[in-house]
Amino acid sequence: MAKKEESVHITRATKQDEVVRKWHLVDADGQTVGRLATRVATLLRGKHKPTFSPHVDTGDFVIVVNASKIKMTGKRMEQKDYYHNTLYPGGARHEKFSEVMAKHPERIVTEAVKGMLPKNSLGKKTFSKLKVYAGPEHEHAAQQPAPFAIS
């Protein structure tokens, strides 16, 4: 009798030096904060690539423009509260969405994406590839970012 051929499937882990990074340009004009943040977090982590490994930073660079034109659904515009503590006694700081939007609109996108990334050293390294700008201009034209449409 002939031996049965066994198919062997080998799972290959991606190494850090094998990662090819691209630059994506995302327009936040008219986008909802949460839906935008999930797509951006996916690009930053590299989960859209077939070479994704959860323990390796396989993600791409992401540039988000027009952060000042982002929107929230429902009553979140009045109810959303951003919390920060200075770590001094009595150092708790609360800001409403409208206050943050008026002063630093890029922080809204930044905080939303940061909350969707891992809370470890890999998450910090992944987060450093995010660039957010309040207006339509950015300073990364030399990297030739490809427009990424979020539906």
C-alpha distance (Angstrom), angle and dihedral (degrees) to the residues before:
residue distance angle dihedral
M1 . . .
A2 3.73 . .
K3 3.79 119.0 .
K4 3.76 116.9 -109.1
E5 3.77 114.3 -111.2
E6 3.76 108.9 -122.2
S7 3.75 117.2 -151.8
V8 3.75 111.1 -133.1
H9 3.78 118.4 -156.1
I10 3.74 114.2 -162.0
T11 3.78 118.6 -162.4
R12 3.76 110.3 -147.9
A13 3.80 121.8 -154.9
T14 3.78 117.7 -141.7
K15 3.80 116.6 -118.5
Q16 3.80 123.0 -141.8
D17 3.82 94.4 -114.7
E18 3.84 91.5 53.4
V19 3.82 94.3 59.9
V20 3.81 116.4 113.0
R21 3.81 111.9 -158.4
K22 3.79 126.9 -155.9
W23 3.80 131.5 -169.9
H24 3.81 118.7 -121.8
L25 3.81 126.5 -165.8
V26 3.82 114.3 -150.9
D27 3.81 122.1 -170.3
A28 3.82 110.7 -148.1
D29 3.82 94.4 -169.1
G30 3.82 107.6 134.7
Q31 3.82 93.9 -7.6
T32 3.80 124.2 135.5
V33 3.80 113.1 -114.8
G34 3.81 99.2 -125.7
R35 3.79 97.0 43.7
L36 3.79 91.2 48.0
A37 3.81 92.1 47.2
T38 3.82 93.9 52.3
R39 3.81 92.3 52.2
V40 3.81 92.3 46.1
A41 3.83 92.0 47.6
T42 3.82 89.4 51.3
L43 3.81 90.9 53.0
L44 3.82 92.4 46.0
R45 3.82 93.1 51.1
G46 3.81 93.9 43.7
K47 3.81 95.4 -124.4
H48 3.81 89.9 140.6
K49 3.82 90.9 65.5
P50 3.80 125.8 84.9
T51 3.82 88.2 -134.5
F52 3.83 93.5 61.9
S53 3.79 116.4 143.2
P54 3.80 118.5 178.3
H55 3.81 93.8 -140.9
V56 3.84 96.4 48.9
D57 3.79 127.8 67.5
T58 3.82 98.9 -119.4
G59 3.81 97.1 154.5
D60 3.77 133.4 118.7
F61 3.80 133.3 -120.7
V62 3.81 114.8 -95.0
I63 3.81 127.8 -159.7
V64 3.81 115.5 -165.3
V65 3.82 116.4 -163.9
N66 3.82 131.7 -175.7
A67 3.81 93.3 33.0
S68 3.82 88.6 157.3
K69 3.84 89.7 66.9
I70 3.79 96.4 56.3
K71 3.80 119.9 120.8
M72 3.79 141.0 -152.2
T73 3.78 127.8 -144.1
G74 3.78 127.8 -123.8
K75 3.80 119.8 -8.4
R76 3.81 94.8 -28.2
M77 3.81 91.4 108.5
E78 3.83 88.0 69.8
Q79 3.81 99.8 28.0
K80 3.82 105.1 41.7
D81 3.80 111.3 105.5
Y82 3.82 126.2 -168.0
Y83 3.81 114.5 -150.1
H84 3.79 128.3 -158.6
N85 3.80 131.1 167.1
T86 3.80 122.1 -154.8
L87 3.85 89.6 -157.8
Y88 3.80 90.5 -122.2
P89 3.81 119.6 114.8
G90 3.79 107.4 -80.3
G91 3.80 89.9 9.4
A92 3.80 98.5 134.8
R93 3.81 111.0 129.9
H94 3.81 125.5 -167.1
E95 3.80 124.6 -172.1
K96 3.79 128.9 -179.1
F97 3.80 121.4 -127.1
S98 3.81 91.5 -109.5
E99 3.83 91.9 53.8
V100 3.80 93.1 49.9
M101 3.81 90.7 44.9
A102 3.81 90.9 53.6
K103 3.83 96.1 46.9
H104 3.82 106.8 29.5
P105 3.84 114.5 3.5
E106 3.80 92.2 172.8
R107 3.82 90.0 65.6
I108 3.79 91.1 66.8
V109 3.80 92.7 61.1
T110 3.80 92.3 38.2
E111 3.81 94.2 53.9
A112 3.81 93.2 44.1
V113 3.82 92.7 52.8
K114 3.81 93.3 41.7
G115 3.80 90.2 56.2
M116 3.81 90.4 56.2
L117 3.80 96.1 53.9
P118 3.82 127.2 83.2
K119 3.81 115.9 -82.4
N120 3.80 96.9 -127.0
S121 3.81 140.7 76.5
L122 3.81 91.2 -72.7
G123 3.80 89.5 55.1
K124 3.81 91.2 51.6
K125 3.80 91.1 50.1
T126 3.81 90.6 47.4
F127 3.81 92.5 47.9
S128 3.82 91.5 55.2
K129 3.83 89.4 69.0
L130 3.83 91.8 65.4
K131 3.82 118.5 97.9
V132 3.83 117.5 -175.3
Y133 3.81 126.5 -172.3
A134 3.82 128.7 -175.4
G135 3.81 94.3 -143.7
P136 3.80 136.3 40.2
E137 3.82 95.2 -92.9
H138 3.80 123.6 87.9
E139 3.79 134.1 172.2
H140 3.81 99.0 -129.8
A141 3.81 101.2 86.5
A142 3.82 90.6 121.4
Q143 3.83 89.9 65.7
Q144 3.83 90.4 57.6
P145 3.82 97.0 -135.8
A146 3.80 115.8 -152.4
P147 3.84 115.2 -130.4
F148 3.80 111.8 -109.1
A149 3.78 115.3 -156.1
I150 3.79 117.3 -146.5
S151 3.78 111.3 -158.3
